[in-house]
Amino acid sequence: MSSAALSPAPSAQARRDARSALGDRIFAGLCKGAGIFVLILLGAIIVELFIGALPAFRAFGVPFVWGANWDPVAEEFGALVPIYGTIITSILALMMAVPIAFGIAFFLTEIAPMSLRRPIGTAVELLAAVPSIIYGMWGFFVIVPLMAQHVQPLVIDTVGELPVIGWLFSGPPFGTGLFTAALILAVMVIPFIAATMRDVFLTVPPVFKESAYGVGATRWEVMWNIVIPYTRKSVVGGIMLGLGRALGETMAVTFVIGNANRIATSIFGPGNTIASLVALEFGESEMGSLKLSALLALGFILFVLSFIVLAISRFLLRPKQSH
């Protein structure tokens, strides 16, 4: 009697184990499929861009990369100007954004009272949700007049007159240009970098910081000698995330960069980026035309630039080998 009453238990347990094992296999298969899907999608994008860019690469060859002429009428195209504008604006944006983002993260994790940390942190994160076209309109109607009437004339008349570096700040004060585009990009990437830094700073074990404070370290010494080394990889990853956003930004840059197909020697001069040039001229390109192929070639080059940035970040984050 007792054995008959107990006999269904092993069978029920076996069924539960079988369902659990089946669920594990299904979950593992879905995760594996998601990973493979990402690789297939990435490969498909690369192949499609390359196939579309082949006519331009065949027509102009490797010199397409450093060709400075962009003349749709004569069907002469070169990628140097938008590549130059993309790199310069992204570097300037990071130079402005990283210190500010670090200051925000430092304030939120070490200085701000608890009552302010959540509201300020939420406000910073909300900045990341603002559409890029809103940033572009704000830049065009607010920042461009401010730069043209106040900032650029002052800098041109002072720093622009200095030897050696004055040429970087020379030219007419139009308000638009590479620096204005970089400024808008800096505002756009600050939330991403600051939020990442804040989150990773909070992962530092409190005992590490308390030990440093216990031996007389200041807040800055704790941040520089304890927090930064502990979170170095994540901080660099956040900066690379911001750089990736800056490299590919389109509409906000298109509003304020000036959209001139020439290399500006001054940071106040007009220029172009790969994304802004594609956005401006893609709609005017005919299917199968050499211009459309050149624009797809620019997209392929932007993809390569993003890959190079990722490779550099992986190189910087490689583990140090002890000898």
Backbone torsions as a table, in degrees:
resi	resn	phi	psi	omega
1	MET	NA	-46.5	-178.9
2	SER	-68.0	-37.7	179.6
3	SER	-67.9	-36.0	178.4
4	ALA	-67.8	-34.1	179.5
5	ALA	-71.4	-30.5	-177.8
6	LEU	-89.3	-13.0	-174.2
7	SER	-63.8	-33.8	-179.3
8	PRO	-68.9	-21.0	-175.3
9	ALA	-61.0	-50.1	178.6
10	PRO	-60.9	-36.5	179.8
11	SER	-64.6	-43.2	178.0
12	ALA	-63.7	-41.1	178.9
13	GLN	-64.7	-39.1	179.1
14	ALA	-64.6	-39.7	178.2
15	ARG	-64.0	-40.8	178.4
16	ARG	-64.3	-41.5	178.6
17	ASP	-63.4	-39.3	179.6
18	ALA	-65.5	-42.3	177.9
19	ARG	-64.2	-39.8	179.6
20	SER	-64.4	-43.0	178.4
21	ALA	-64.4	-40.7	177.8
22	LEU	-63.2	-42.9	178.0
23	GLY	-62.4	-38.9	177.8
24	ASP	-63.7	-41.4	179.7
25	ARG	-66.8	-40.1	178.3
26	ILE	-64.8	-44.1	179.8
27	PHE	-62.9	-44.0	178.8
28	ALA	-62.9	-40.1	178.3
29	GLY	-64.9	-40.0	177.8
30	LEU	-64.5	-42.9	178.8
31	CYS	-63.2	-43.3	178.6
32	LYS	-64.0	-40.9	178.1
33	GLY	-64.1	-37.8	178.0
34	ALA	-63.6	-42.8	178.3
35	GLY	-63.2	-44.0	179.0
36	ILE	-65.0	-38.3	179.3
37	PHE	-61.0	-40.7	178.9
38	VAL	-61.9	-43.9	179.1
39	LEU	-63.5	-42.2	179.2
40	ILE	-64.7	-43.7	179.9
41	LEU	-62.6	-44.2	178.7
42	LEU	-62.3	-45.1	178.3
43	GLY	-62.6	-38.8	179.7
44	ALA	-64.5	-40.0	178.2
45	ILE	-63.4	-45.1	-179.8
46	ILE	-61.3	-48.0	-177.9
47	VAL	-63.0	-42.8	-179.1
48	GLU	-64.0	-43.1	177.8
49	LEU	-62.6	-44.1	-177.9
50	PHE	-65.7	-42.2	178.9
51	ILE	-62.8	-43.2	178.2
52	GLY	-65.9	-28.6	-177.9
53	ALA	-87.2	-10.2	-175.7
54	LEU	-56.3	-44.4	178.7
55	PRO	-57.9	-38.6	178.4
56	ALA	-69.1	-41.4	178.7
57	PHE	-66.3	-36.3	177.3
58	ARG	-68.0	-38.7	-176.2
59	ALA	-72.9	-38.8	-173.2
60	PHE	-113.3	-15.9	179.5
61	GLY	69.0	-162.7	179.1
62	VAL	-61.4	-33.4	177.6
63	PRO	-57.0	-12.2	175.1
64	PHE	-57.6	-32.9	-176.1
65	VAL	-67.5	-39.4	-178.6
66	TRP	-107.5	11.5	174.5
67	GLY	-75.1	132.4	-174.9
68	ALA	-98.6	-2.4	-175.9
69	ASN	-94.6	134.9	175.5
70	TRP	-134.0	93.7	-175.2
71	ASP	-128.9	94.4	-179.1
72	PRO	-62.0	-29.3	-178.7
73	VAL	-66.3	-46.5	179.1
74	ALA	-85.8	-0.9	-177.3
75	GLU	54.4	47.6	173.7
76	GLU	-118.0	121.8	-173.3
77	PHE	-132.7	141.8	175.3
78	GLY	-145.0	151.9	-172.3
79	ALA	-101.7	-0.4	-171.8
80	LEU	-63.4	-44.3	-176.3
81	VAL	-62.2	-52.5	178.8
82	PRO	-65.9	-33.7	176.2
83	ILE	-63.3	-45.5	178.1
84	TYR	-59.4	-46.8	-179.7
85	GLY	-64.3	-38.9	179.3
86	THR	-63.4	-45.9	-177.5
87	ILE	-68.4	-45.1	-176.6
88	ILE	-65.3	-46.9	-179.1
89	THR	-65.0	-37.4	-179.9
90	SER	-67.9	-42.0	179.5
91	ILE	-65.4	-45.6	178.5
92	LEU	-61.8	-39.4	179.4
93	ALA	-62.9	-43.4	179.0
94	LEU	-66.6	-37.8	178.4
95	MET	-60.8	-32.5	178.2
96	MET	-86.3	-36.7	-171.1
97	ALA	-79.6	-40.5	-173.3
98	VAL	-61.7	-49.0	178.5
99	PRO	-60.7	-39.8	-179.7
100	ILE	-67.5	-43.2	178.6
101	ALA	-62.5	-40.6	177.5
102	PHE	-63.1	-42.0	178.0
103	GLY	-62.3	-40.1	178.1
104	ILE	-63.8	-46.4	-179.0
105	ALA	-64.7	-40.6	178.7
106	PHE	-63.5	-42.3	179.3
107	PHE	-63.9	-44.2	-176.1
108	LEU	-70.3	-28.6	-176.0
109	THR	-97.8	-23.7	-172.6
110	GLU	-121.8	-26.4	-170.1
111	ILE	-115.7	-45.2	-172.4
112	ALA	-62.4	139.8	173.5
113	PRO	-66.0	157.0	-175.8
114	MET	-58.3	-30.9	-178.5
115	SER	-68.1	-21.4	-178.2
116	LEU	-101.2	-18.4	-173.4
117	ARG	-63.5	-45.9	-178.6
118	ARG	-68.3	-47.5	-179.9
119	PRO	-62.1	-43.4	-179.3
120	ILE	-68.1	-41.6	177.9
121	GLY	-61.1	-41.0	177.8
122	THR	-65.2	-39.6	179.1
123	ALA	-63.9	-40.5	178.1
124	VAL	-63.1	-43.0	179.6
125	GLU	-67.0	-33.2	179.2
126	LEU	-66.8	-27.9	177.5
127	LEU	-61.1	-31.6	179.2
128	ALA	-69.8	-19.8	-178.2
129	ALA	-88.7	-6.8	179.7
130	VAL	-70.4	128.7	179.9
131	PRO	-61.4	147.9	-176.5
132	SER	-64.0	-31.1	179.8
133	ILE	-66.8	-29.8	176.2
134	ILE	-67.3	-42.6	174.8
135	TYR	-59.9	-40.2	179.4
136	GLY	-64.5	-43.4	178.7
137	MET	-66.1	-41.6	177.1
138	TRP	-61.6	-42.9	178.7
139	GLY	-63.6	-40.3	-176.5
140	PHE	-71.9	-40.6	-174.4
141	PHE	-91.7	-18.0	-177.1
142	VAL	-116.5	-55.2	-173.8
143	ILE	-72.5	-42.4	-178.3
144	VAL	-60.8	-49.5	175.8
145	PRO	-61.2	-38.0	178.1
146	LEU	-62.7	-43.3	178.6
147	MET	-65.9	-41.5	-175.9
148	ALA	-70.4	-35.1	-173.9
149	GLN	-92.6	-27.4	-171.9
150	HIS	-126.8	-54.5	-170.1
151	VAL	-73.0	-56.2	-175.7
152	GLN	-63.0	-43.9	176.9
153	PRO	-58.7	-40.5	179.8
154	LEU	-64.9	-45.8	-179.0
155	VAL	-68.0	-40.6	-179.9
156	ILE	-63.7	-40.5	-178.5
157	ASP	-76.1	-15.8	-178.6
158	THR	-111.8	-74.3	-178.8
159	VAL	-66.0	-32.9	-179.5
160	GLY	-65.5	-16.4	179.1
161	GLU	-92.1	-4.7	-178.1
162	LEU	-75.9	148.7	175.2
163	PRO	-71.4	161.2	175.7
164	VAL	71.5	-56.2	-175.0
165	ILE	-104.1	-4.3	-175.1
166	GLY	-61.2	-33.0	-177.7
167	TRP	-63.6	-23.7	178.8
168	LEU	-68.9	-21.2	-174.3
169	PHE	-121.9	27.5	-178.3
170	SER	-99.1	178.1	176.3
171	GLY	105.9	170.3	179.2
172	PRO	-71.8	144.9	-178.7
173	PRO	-84.3	77.9	179.5
174	PHE	-77.3	-22.0	-176.7
175	GLY	95.9	-42.4	174.9
176	THR	-82.2	171.2	177.5
177	GLY	138.4	-175.9	-176.7
178	LEU	-62.9	-42.3	-177.3
179	PHE	-66.9	-41.1	178.6
180	THR	-63.4	-41.8	176.7
181	ALA	-62.8	-40.9	178.3
182	ALA	-64.7	-36.6	178.6
183	LEU	-63.6	-44.3	177.7
184	ILE	-64.4	-41.7	177.7
185	LEU	-62.1	-38.7	179.2
186	ALA	-61.5	-43.5	178.0
187	VAL	-62.8	-34.7	-177.1
188	MET	-74.9	-33.7	-175.7
189	VAL	-92.2	-14.7	179.1
190	ILE	-55.4	-45.8	-179.4
191	PRO	-59.2	-39.7	-179.4
192	PHE	-65.1	-47.5	-177.2
193	ILE	-70.0	-43.4	-178.2
194	ALA	-64.2	-43.1	-179.6
195	ALA	-64.4	-40.1	178.4
196	THR	-65.4	-45.8	179.8
197	MET	-61.5	-43.4	-179.7
198	ARG	-61.1	-45.2	-178.2
199	ASP	-64.2	-40.9	-178.0
200	VAL	-76.5	-29.6	176.0
201	PHE	-64.1	-33.4	-179.7
202	LEU	-73.0	-13.4	179.3
203	THR	-83.4	-9.1	179.4
204	VAL	-66.9	127.4	179.6
205	PRO	-57.5	129.8	-178.2
206	PRO	-57.0	-29.0	-177.5
207	VAL	-64.5	-31.4	178.2
208	PHE	-63.3	-48.1	-178.9
209	LYS	-69.8	-39.4	179.2
210	GLU	-63.4	-36.6	177.2
211	SER	-64.7	-40.6	179.0
212	ALA	-67.0	-42.2	176.5
213	TYR	-63.3	-33.1	-178.1
214	GLY	-66.2	-27.4	178.6
215	VAL	-95.4	11.0	173.0
216	GLY	97.3	12.3	179.5
217	ALA	-71.7	146.2	175.7
218	THR	-83.1	172.3	178.8
219	ARG	-59.8	-43.0	-179.7
220	TRP	-65.7	-40.1	178.6
221	GLU	-64.2	-39.8	176.5
222	VAL	-63.1	-43.7	-179.5
223	MET	-64.8	-45.2	-173.7
224	TRP	-75.8	-36.2	-173.5
225	ASN	-100.1	-18.6	-178.1
226	ILE	-114.8	-57.3	-172.1
227	VAL	-70.2	-49.2	-177.4
228	ILE	-61.3	-49.4	177.3
229	PRO	-59.9	-36.9	-178.0
230	TYR	-68.6	-33.1	-174.7
231	THR	-110.6	17.7	-172.2
232	ARG	-55.6	-46.5	-176.7
233	LYS	-62.9	-44.0	-179.1
234	SER	-69.3	-34.9	177.7
235	VAL	-64.8	-45.8	177.2
236	VAL	-62.7	-38.6	176.7
237	GLY	-61.5	-40.2	176.4
238	GLY	-65.1	-38.6	177.7
239	ILE	-65.9	-40.7	177.7
240	MET	-65.4	-34.3	175.1
241	LEU	-61.6	-44.2	177.0
242	GLY	-64.6	-39.4	178.5
243	LEU	-63.8	-40.4	177.5
244	GLY	-62.0	-38.3	176.9
245	ARG	-65.7	-40.8	-178.6
246	ALA	-67.3	-39.2	-178.6
247	LEU	-63.5	-37.2	-173.4
248	GLY	-100.4	1.1	-177.6
249	GLU	-65.6	139.3	-172.0
250	THR	-116.1	-72.7	-167.1
251	MET	-67.1	-42.0	-178.8
252	ALA	-60.3	-41.0	179.0
253	VAL	-69.0	-39.6	-178.1
254	THR	-59.2	-34.6	-179.1
255	PHE	-66.4	-33.3	-164.4
256	VAL	-123.3	-3.6	-173.7
257	ILE	-85.3	-15.6	178.8
258	GLY	100.0	-25.2	174.1
259	ASN	53.2	54.6	176.3
260	ALA	-113.6	131.5	-178.0
261	ASN	-87.5	62.2	174.6
262	ARG	-151.3	156.3	-179.5
263	ILE	-82.6	120.1	-179.9
264	ALA	-88.2	127.0	176.9
265	THR	-78.3	-26.7	177.3
266	SER	-96.2	147.0	177.9
267	ILE	-71.6	-12.3	175.9
268	PHE	-90.8	-3.9	-178.2
269	GLY	-77.3	155.6	177.9
270	PRO	-74.4	158.8	179.2
271	GLY	-163.5	-156.5	-179.9
272	ASN	-148.6	156.9	167.8
273	THR	-119.0	167.7	179.6
274	ILE	-59.8	-46.8	-177.0
275	ALA	-65.9	-41.3	-178.6
276	SER	-68.8	-38.7	179.1
277	LEU	-66.0	-41.7	177.8
278	VAL	-63.7	-42.3	-179.6
279	ALA	-63.7	-37.8	-177.8
280	LEU	-72.2	-40.0	-167.6
281	GLU	-111.1	-4.8	-178.7
282	PHE	-65.8	-39.5	-178.6
283	GLY	-67.7	-20.7	-179.3
284	GLU	-94.3	1.5	-176.0
285	SER	-92.0	137.0	177.9
286	GLU	-85.6	147.0	178.0
287	MET	-60.2	130.8	178.9
288	GLY	83.2	-0.6	-178.8
289	SER	-79.3	160.2	177.7
290	LEU	-67.5	-31.0	178.3
291	LYS	-64.9	-44.5	177.9
292	LEU	-61.8	-40.5	177.5
293	SER	-63.4	-39.2	178.3
294	ALA	-64.9	-38.0	177.5
295	LEU	-66.8	-39.4	175.5
296	LEU	-66.2	-33.7	175.9
297	ALA	-65.1	-37.1	175.5
298	LEU	-63.6	-40.8	176.5
299	GLY	-61.4	-40.0	177.8
300	PHE	-64.5	-41.1	178.8
301	ILE	-64.8	-40.1	176.8
302	LEU	-61.8	-38.7	176.8
303	PHE	-62.8	-41.7	178.7
304	VAL	-64.6	-41.2	177.3
305	LEU	-60.0	-43.5	178.5
306	SER	-62.8	-39.3	178.0
307	PHE	-64.7	-39.9	178.5
308	ILE	-63.3	-41.7	177.5
309	VAL	-60.4	-44.0	178.1
310	LEU	-62.3	-41.7	179.9
311	ALA	-64.1	-40.5	178.4
312	ILE	-64.2	-41.2	179.2
313	SER	-64.2	-39.4	177.1
314	ARG	-65.3	-35.6	178.0
315	PHE	-66.4	-41.3	179.6
316	LEU	-67.7	-28.4	-176.6
317	LEU	-94.6	5.7	-178.8
318	ARG	-64.1	145.8	179.5
319	PRO	-67.5	140.3	179.5
320	LYS	-74.5	134.8	178.7
321	GLN	-93.9	131.1	179.1
322	SER	-87.0	141.4	179.9
323	HIS	-106.5	NA	NA
